Amino acid sequence: MKGRSTNGWMVMAWLVAALIGAPDRAAAQDLADFDYEHMEFRGMGLEVGYLFPTRVEGTPSYTVNFDLGYLGPGLRIAPSFTYWSAPFEGSEVATLEDRVASLVSRQTGAPPPNVDLGTIEWTNYSLGLDAHVVWAMPFNLLSLGGLGVSAHVLDGSGAAIEETFIEDLLDSVSAGFNMHLGLEYPISDEFRLRGIGRYAVMEDMQYFSVGIGGQFLWGRLVPGEERRR
């Protein structure tokens, strides 16, 4: 667990350094430039990713993302909905089994019983809101980096814990924070491919994820965002 946490903070440090190194055109903006001229629901897409989390095993993730346009020059607003489900790591289940056995022993005065909780899963449903700093690169690429916040509904489940206090303890609602970097390639002005890496911190876990997907656009493009012939 400690090794994963250290690696996670190293990833966050790398993301911070990359964002600080973004071109001045995208990062240095006057507050007067922030308006709603280019804010509109102008696109949506699908993303398939893979999580490398703490506490649960690695698992695929599925995201529906939305494009609300630009709040200001280079600053794009993107809500999203994400789903994933994964079993707890064996060490996490073993720790929980030991705690339950210790609790029963203290309550009954008998030796700790053998507790087998079987497979326990965590399912996540989350709503996110990201702010992308976007800048143009050679070869029609668009680079993006930014920050995001999210709300997570976590649902614990398993045959042995169904309708028990353990299931209640694993069900929770928590806030999250993420940093991300990605690349987009416009196949046309109406469709683009995206690859993105993300490091997220939640109250009960943290994870690094990578994803790839496509996005359909039907709204207005801002200058510099069009596919260059």
ZATORVO-112031 format. One line per field, with one value per residue (C-alpha): residue number from 1; residue in one letter; x, y, z. Coordinates in nm, 2 decimals, m for minus. Each point is the difference from the previous one (the first is absolute). Layout:
N
nr: c(NUM|...)
rest: c(A|...)
u: c(X|...)
v: c(Y|...)
w: c(Z|...)
***
This chain:
229
nr: c(1|2|3|4|5|6|7|8|9|10|11|12|13|14|15|16|17|18|19|20|21|22|23|24|25|26|27|28|29|30|31|32|33|34|35|36|37|38|39|40|41|42|43|44|45|46|47|48|49|50|51|52|53|54|55|56|57|58|59|60|61|62|63|64|65|66|67|68|69|70|71|72|73|74|75|76|77|78|79|80|81|82|83|84|85|86|87|88|89|90|91|92|93|94|95|96|97|98|99|100|101|102|103|104|105|106|107|108|109|110|111|112|113|114|115|116|117|118|119|120|121|122|123|124|125|126|127|128|129|130|131|132|133|134|135|136|137|138|139|140|141|142|143|144|145|146|147|148|149|150|151|152|153|154|155|156|157|158|159|160|161|162|163|164|165|166|167|168|169|170|171|172|173|174|175|176|177|178|179|180|181|182|183|184|185|186|187|188|189|190|191|192|193|194|195|196|197|198|199|200|201|202|203|204|205|206|207|208|209|210|211|212|213|214|215|216|217|218|219|220|221|222|223|224|225|226|227|228|229)
rest: c(M|K|G|R|S|T|N|G|W|M|V|M|A|W|L|V|A|A|L|I|G|A|P|D|R|A|A|A|Q|D|L|A|D|F|D|Y|E|H|M|E|F|R|G|M|G|L|E|V|G|Y|L|F|P|T|R|V|E|G|T|P|S|Y|T|V|N|F|D|L|G|Y|L|G|P|G|L|R|I|A|P|S|F|T|Y|W|S|A|P|F|E|G|S|E|V|A|T|L|E|D|R|V|A|S|L|V|S|R|Q|T|G|A|P|P|P|N|V|D|L|G|T|I|E|W|T|N|Y|S|L|G|L|D|A|H|V|V|W|A|M|P|F|N|L|L|S|L|G|G|L|G|V|S|A|H|V|L|D|G|S|G|A|A|I|E|E|T|F|I|E|D|L|L|D|S|V|S|A|G|F|N|M|H|L|G|L|E|Y|P|I|S|D|E|F|R|L|R|G|I|G|R|Y|A|V|M|E|D|M|Q|Y|F|S|V|G|I|G|G|Q|F|L|W|G|R|L|V|P|G|E|E|R|R|R)
u: c(0.00|0.28|0.18|m0.32|m0.06|0.35|m0.03|m0.33|0.15|0.29|m0.26|m0.17|0.33|0.07|m0.35|0.06|0.33|m0.16|m0.28|0.24|0.19|m0.30|0.03|m0.06|m0.27|m0.22|0.10|0.04|m0.34|m0.15|m0.30|m0.19|0.03|m0.22|m0.35|m0.28|0.02|0.12|m0.20|m0.24|m0.08|0.18|0.11|0.02|0.21|0.08|0.33|0.12|0.28|0.19|0.05|0.31|m0.15|0.08|m0.22|m0.17|0.14|0.06|m0.31|m0.15|m0.19|m0.27|m0.06|m0.25|0.14|m0.16|0.15|m0.15|0.24|0.24|m0.04|0.29|0.29|0.14|m0.21|m0.25|m0.26|m0.08|m0.25|0.01|m0.16|0.22|m0.08|0.23|m0.02|0.29|0.06|0.19|0.36|0.06|0.19|m0.29|m0.25|0.24|0.03|m0.37|m0.04|0.25|m0.19|m0.33|0.15|0.15|m0.34|m0.18|0.26|m0.03|m0.37|m0.03|0.32|0.08|0.30|m0.01|m0.20|0.10|m0.17|m0.03|m0.15|0.06|0.02|m0.09|m0.04|m0.02|m0.20|0.05|m0.24|0.14|m0.08|0.30|0.07|0.34|0.16|0.23|0.27|0.02|0.28|0.08|0.30|0.15|m0.16|m0.35|0.03|m0.17|0.17|m0.20|0.08|m0.20|m0.17|m0.34|m0.23|m0.24|m0.27|0.01|m0.26|0.17|m0.21|0.15|m0.14|0.07|m0.19|0.13|m0.06|m0.34|m0.23|0.27|0.17|0.30|m0.19|m0.13|0.36|0.12|m0.29|0.11|m0.02|0.33|0.16|0.31|0.26|0.20|0.28|0.02|0.19|m0.10|0.01|m0.27|0.01|m0.28|m0.10|m0.23|m0.15|m0.29|0.19|0.32|0.20|0.13|0.26|0.02|0.19|m0.15|0.11|m0.29|m0.02|m0.32|m0.07|0.03|0.24|0.21|0.08|0.18|m0.20|0.05|m0.27|m0.08|m0.32|m0.17|m0.21|m0.27|m0.03|m0.29|0.06|0.22|0.38|0.22|0.29|0.30|m0.22|m0.09|0.18|0.27|0.01)
v: c(0.00|0.24|m0.06|0.07|0.32|0.12|m0.08|0.19|0.31|m0.02|m0.01|0.30|0.19|m0.08|0.12|0.33|0.05|m0.06|0.24|0.27|m0.05|0.06|0.29|0.35|0.05|m0.27|0.07|0.38|0.15|0.33|m0.03|0.23|m0.27|m0.24|0.02|m0.23|0.08|m0.35|m0.19|m0.25|m0.37|m0.08|m0.37|m0.33|m0.31|m0.34|m0.11|m0.35|0.00|m0.21|0.08|m0.07|0.06|m0.06|m0.24|m0.16|m0.19|0.16|0.03|0.15|0.33|0.15|0.37|0.22|0.35|0.32|0.32|0.33|0.22|0.26|0.22|0.21|m0.02|m0.35|m0.11|m0.27|m0.13|m0.38|m0.18|m0.38|m0.32|m0.30|m0.36|m0.28|m0.31|m0.20|m0.26|0.10|m0.12|m0.31|0.19|0.24|m0.28|m0.18|0.31|0.04|m0.37|0.05|0.30|m0.18|m0.30|0.23|0.18|m0.33|m0.12|0.32|m0.02|m0.37|m0.06|m0.30|m0.06|0.18|m0.20|m0.08|0.27|m0.05|0.30|m0.14|0.25|0.36|0.25|0.38|0.16|0.37|0.25|0.34|0.34|0.22|0.35|0.07|0.32|m0.06|0.24|m0.07|0.11|m0.08|m0.22|m0.11|m0.27|0.12|m0.12|0.18|m0.05|0.04|0.01|0.10|m0.06|m0.15|m0.07|m0.29|m0.16|m0.38|m0.24|m0.32|m0.32|m0.30|m0.34|m0.37|m0.31|m0.03|0.36|0.06|0.19|0.02|0.29|m0.07|0.08|0.32|0.10|m0.05|0.21|0.36|0.33|0.19|0.29|m0.03|0.21|m0.08|0.12|m0.10|0.02|m0.11|0.04|0.04|m0.06|0.14|m0.25|0.27|0.32|m0.22|m0.30|m0.03|m0.28|0.05|m0.17|0.12|m0.09|0.10|m0.02|0.02|0.02|m0.09|m0.03|m0.38|m0.07|0.15|m0.12|0.06|m0.06|0.01|0.02|0.03|0.11|0.20|0.31|0.14|0.38|0.19|0.34|0.29|m0.04|0.27|0.15|m0.24|m0.30|m0.08|m0.28|0.16|m0.13)
w: c(0.00|0.09|m0.33|m0.20|0.19|m0.06|m0.37|m0.01|0.14|m0.24|m0.28|0.14|0.02|m0.37|m0.10|0.20|m0.18|m0.34|0.07|0.12|m0.33|m0.22|m0.25|0.13|m0.26|0.18|0.36|0.03|m0.04|0.12|0.22|m0.24|m0.27|0.19|m0.13|m0.13|m0.37|m0.09|0.27|m0.15|0.00|m0.32|0.02|0.18|m0.01|0.14|0.17|0.10|0.26|0.25|0.37|0.20|0.35|0.36|0.21|m0.30|m0.29|m0.34|m0.20|m0.32|0.02|m0.23|m0.03|m0.18|m0.04|m0.11|m0.16|0.13|m0.20|0.13|0.31|m0.13|m0.24|0.01|0.30|m0.09|0.24|m0.01|0.23|0.00|0.14|0.09|0.10|0.11|0.22|0.16|0.27|0.31|0.02|0.20|0.27|0.04|0.05|0.24|0.21|0.02|0.09|0.29|0.13|m0.01|0.18|0.26|0.05|0.05|0.25|0.21|0.00|0.09|0.20|m0.21|m0.22|m0.34|m0.25|m0.36|m0.22|m0.37|m0.18|m0.35|m0.29|0.08|m0.28|m0.02|m0.27|m0.08|m0.16|m0.02|m0.15|m0.09|m0.11|m0.17|m0.12|m0.30|m0.10|m0.37|m0.24|m0.37|m0.09|m0.33|m0.22|0.09|0.36|0.29|0.34|0.32|0.37|0.30|0.32|0.10|0.29|0.03|0.22|0.05|0.11|0.11|0.04|0.18|m0.07|0.06|0.08|0.35|0.10|m0.16|0.24|0.27|0.17|m0.21|m0.32|0.16|0.09|m0.36|m0.14|m0.01|m0.18|m0.03|m0.18|m0.23|m0.17|m0.31|m0.23|m0.36|m0.33|m0.34|m0.38|m0.25|m0.37|m0.22|m0.27|m0.12|0.15|0.12|0.15|0.19|0.18|0.35|0.23|0.36|0.32|0.34|0.36|0.25|0.38|0.19|0.37|0.00|m0.29|m0.27|m0.35|m0.33|m0.32|m0.37|m0.26|m0.37|m0.17|m0.26|0.01|m0.23|m0.04|m0.14|0.15|m0.09|0.00|0.13|m0.20|m0.01|0.08|m0.36|m0.18|m0.21|m0.36)
***
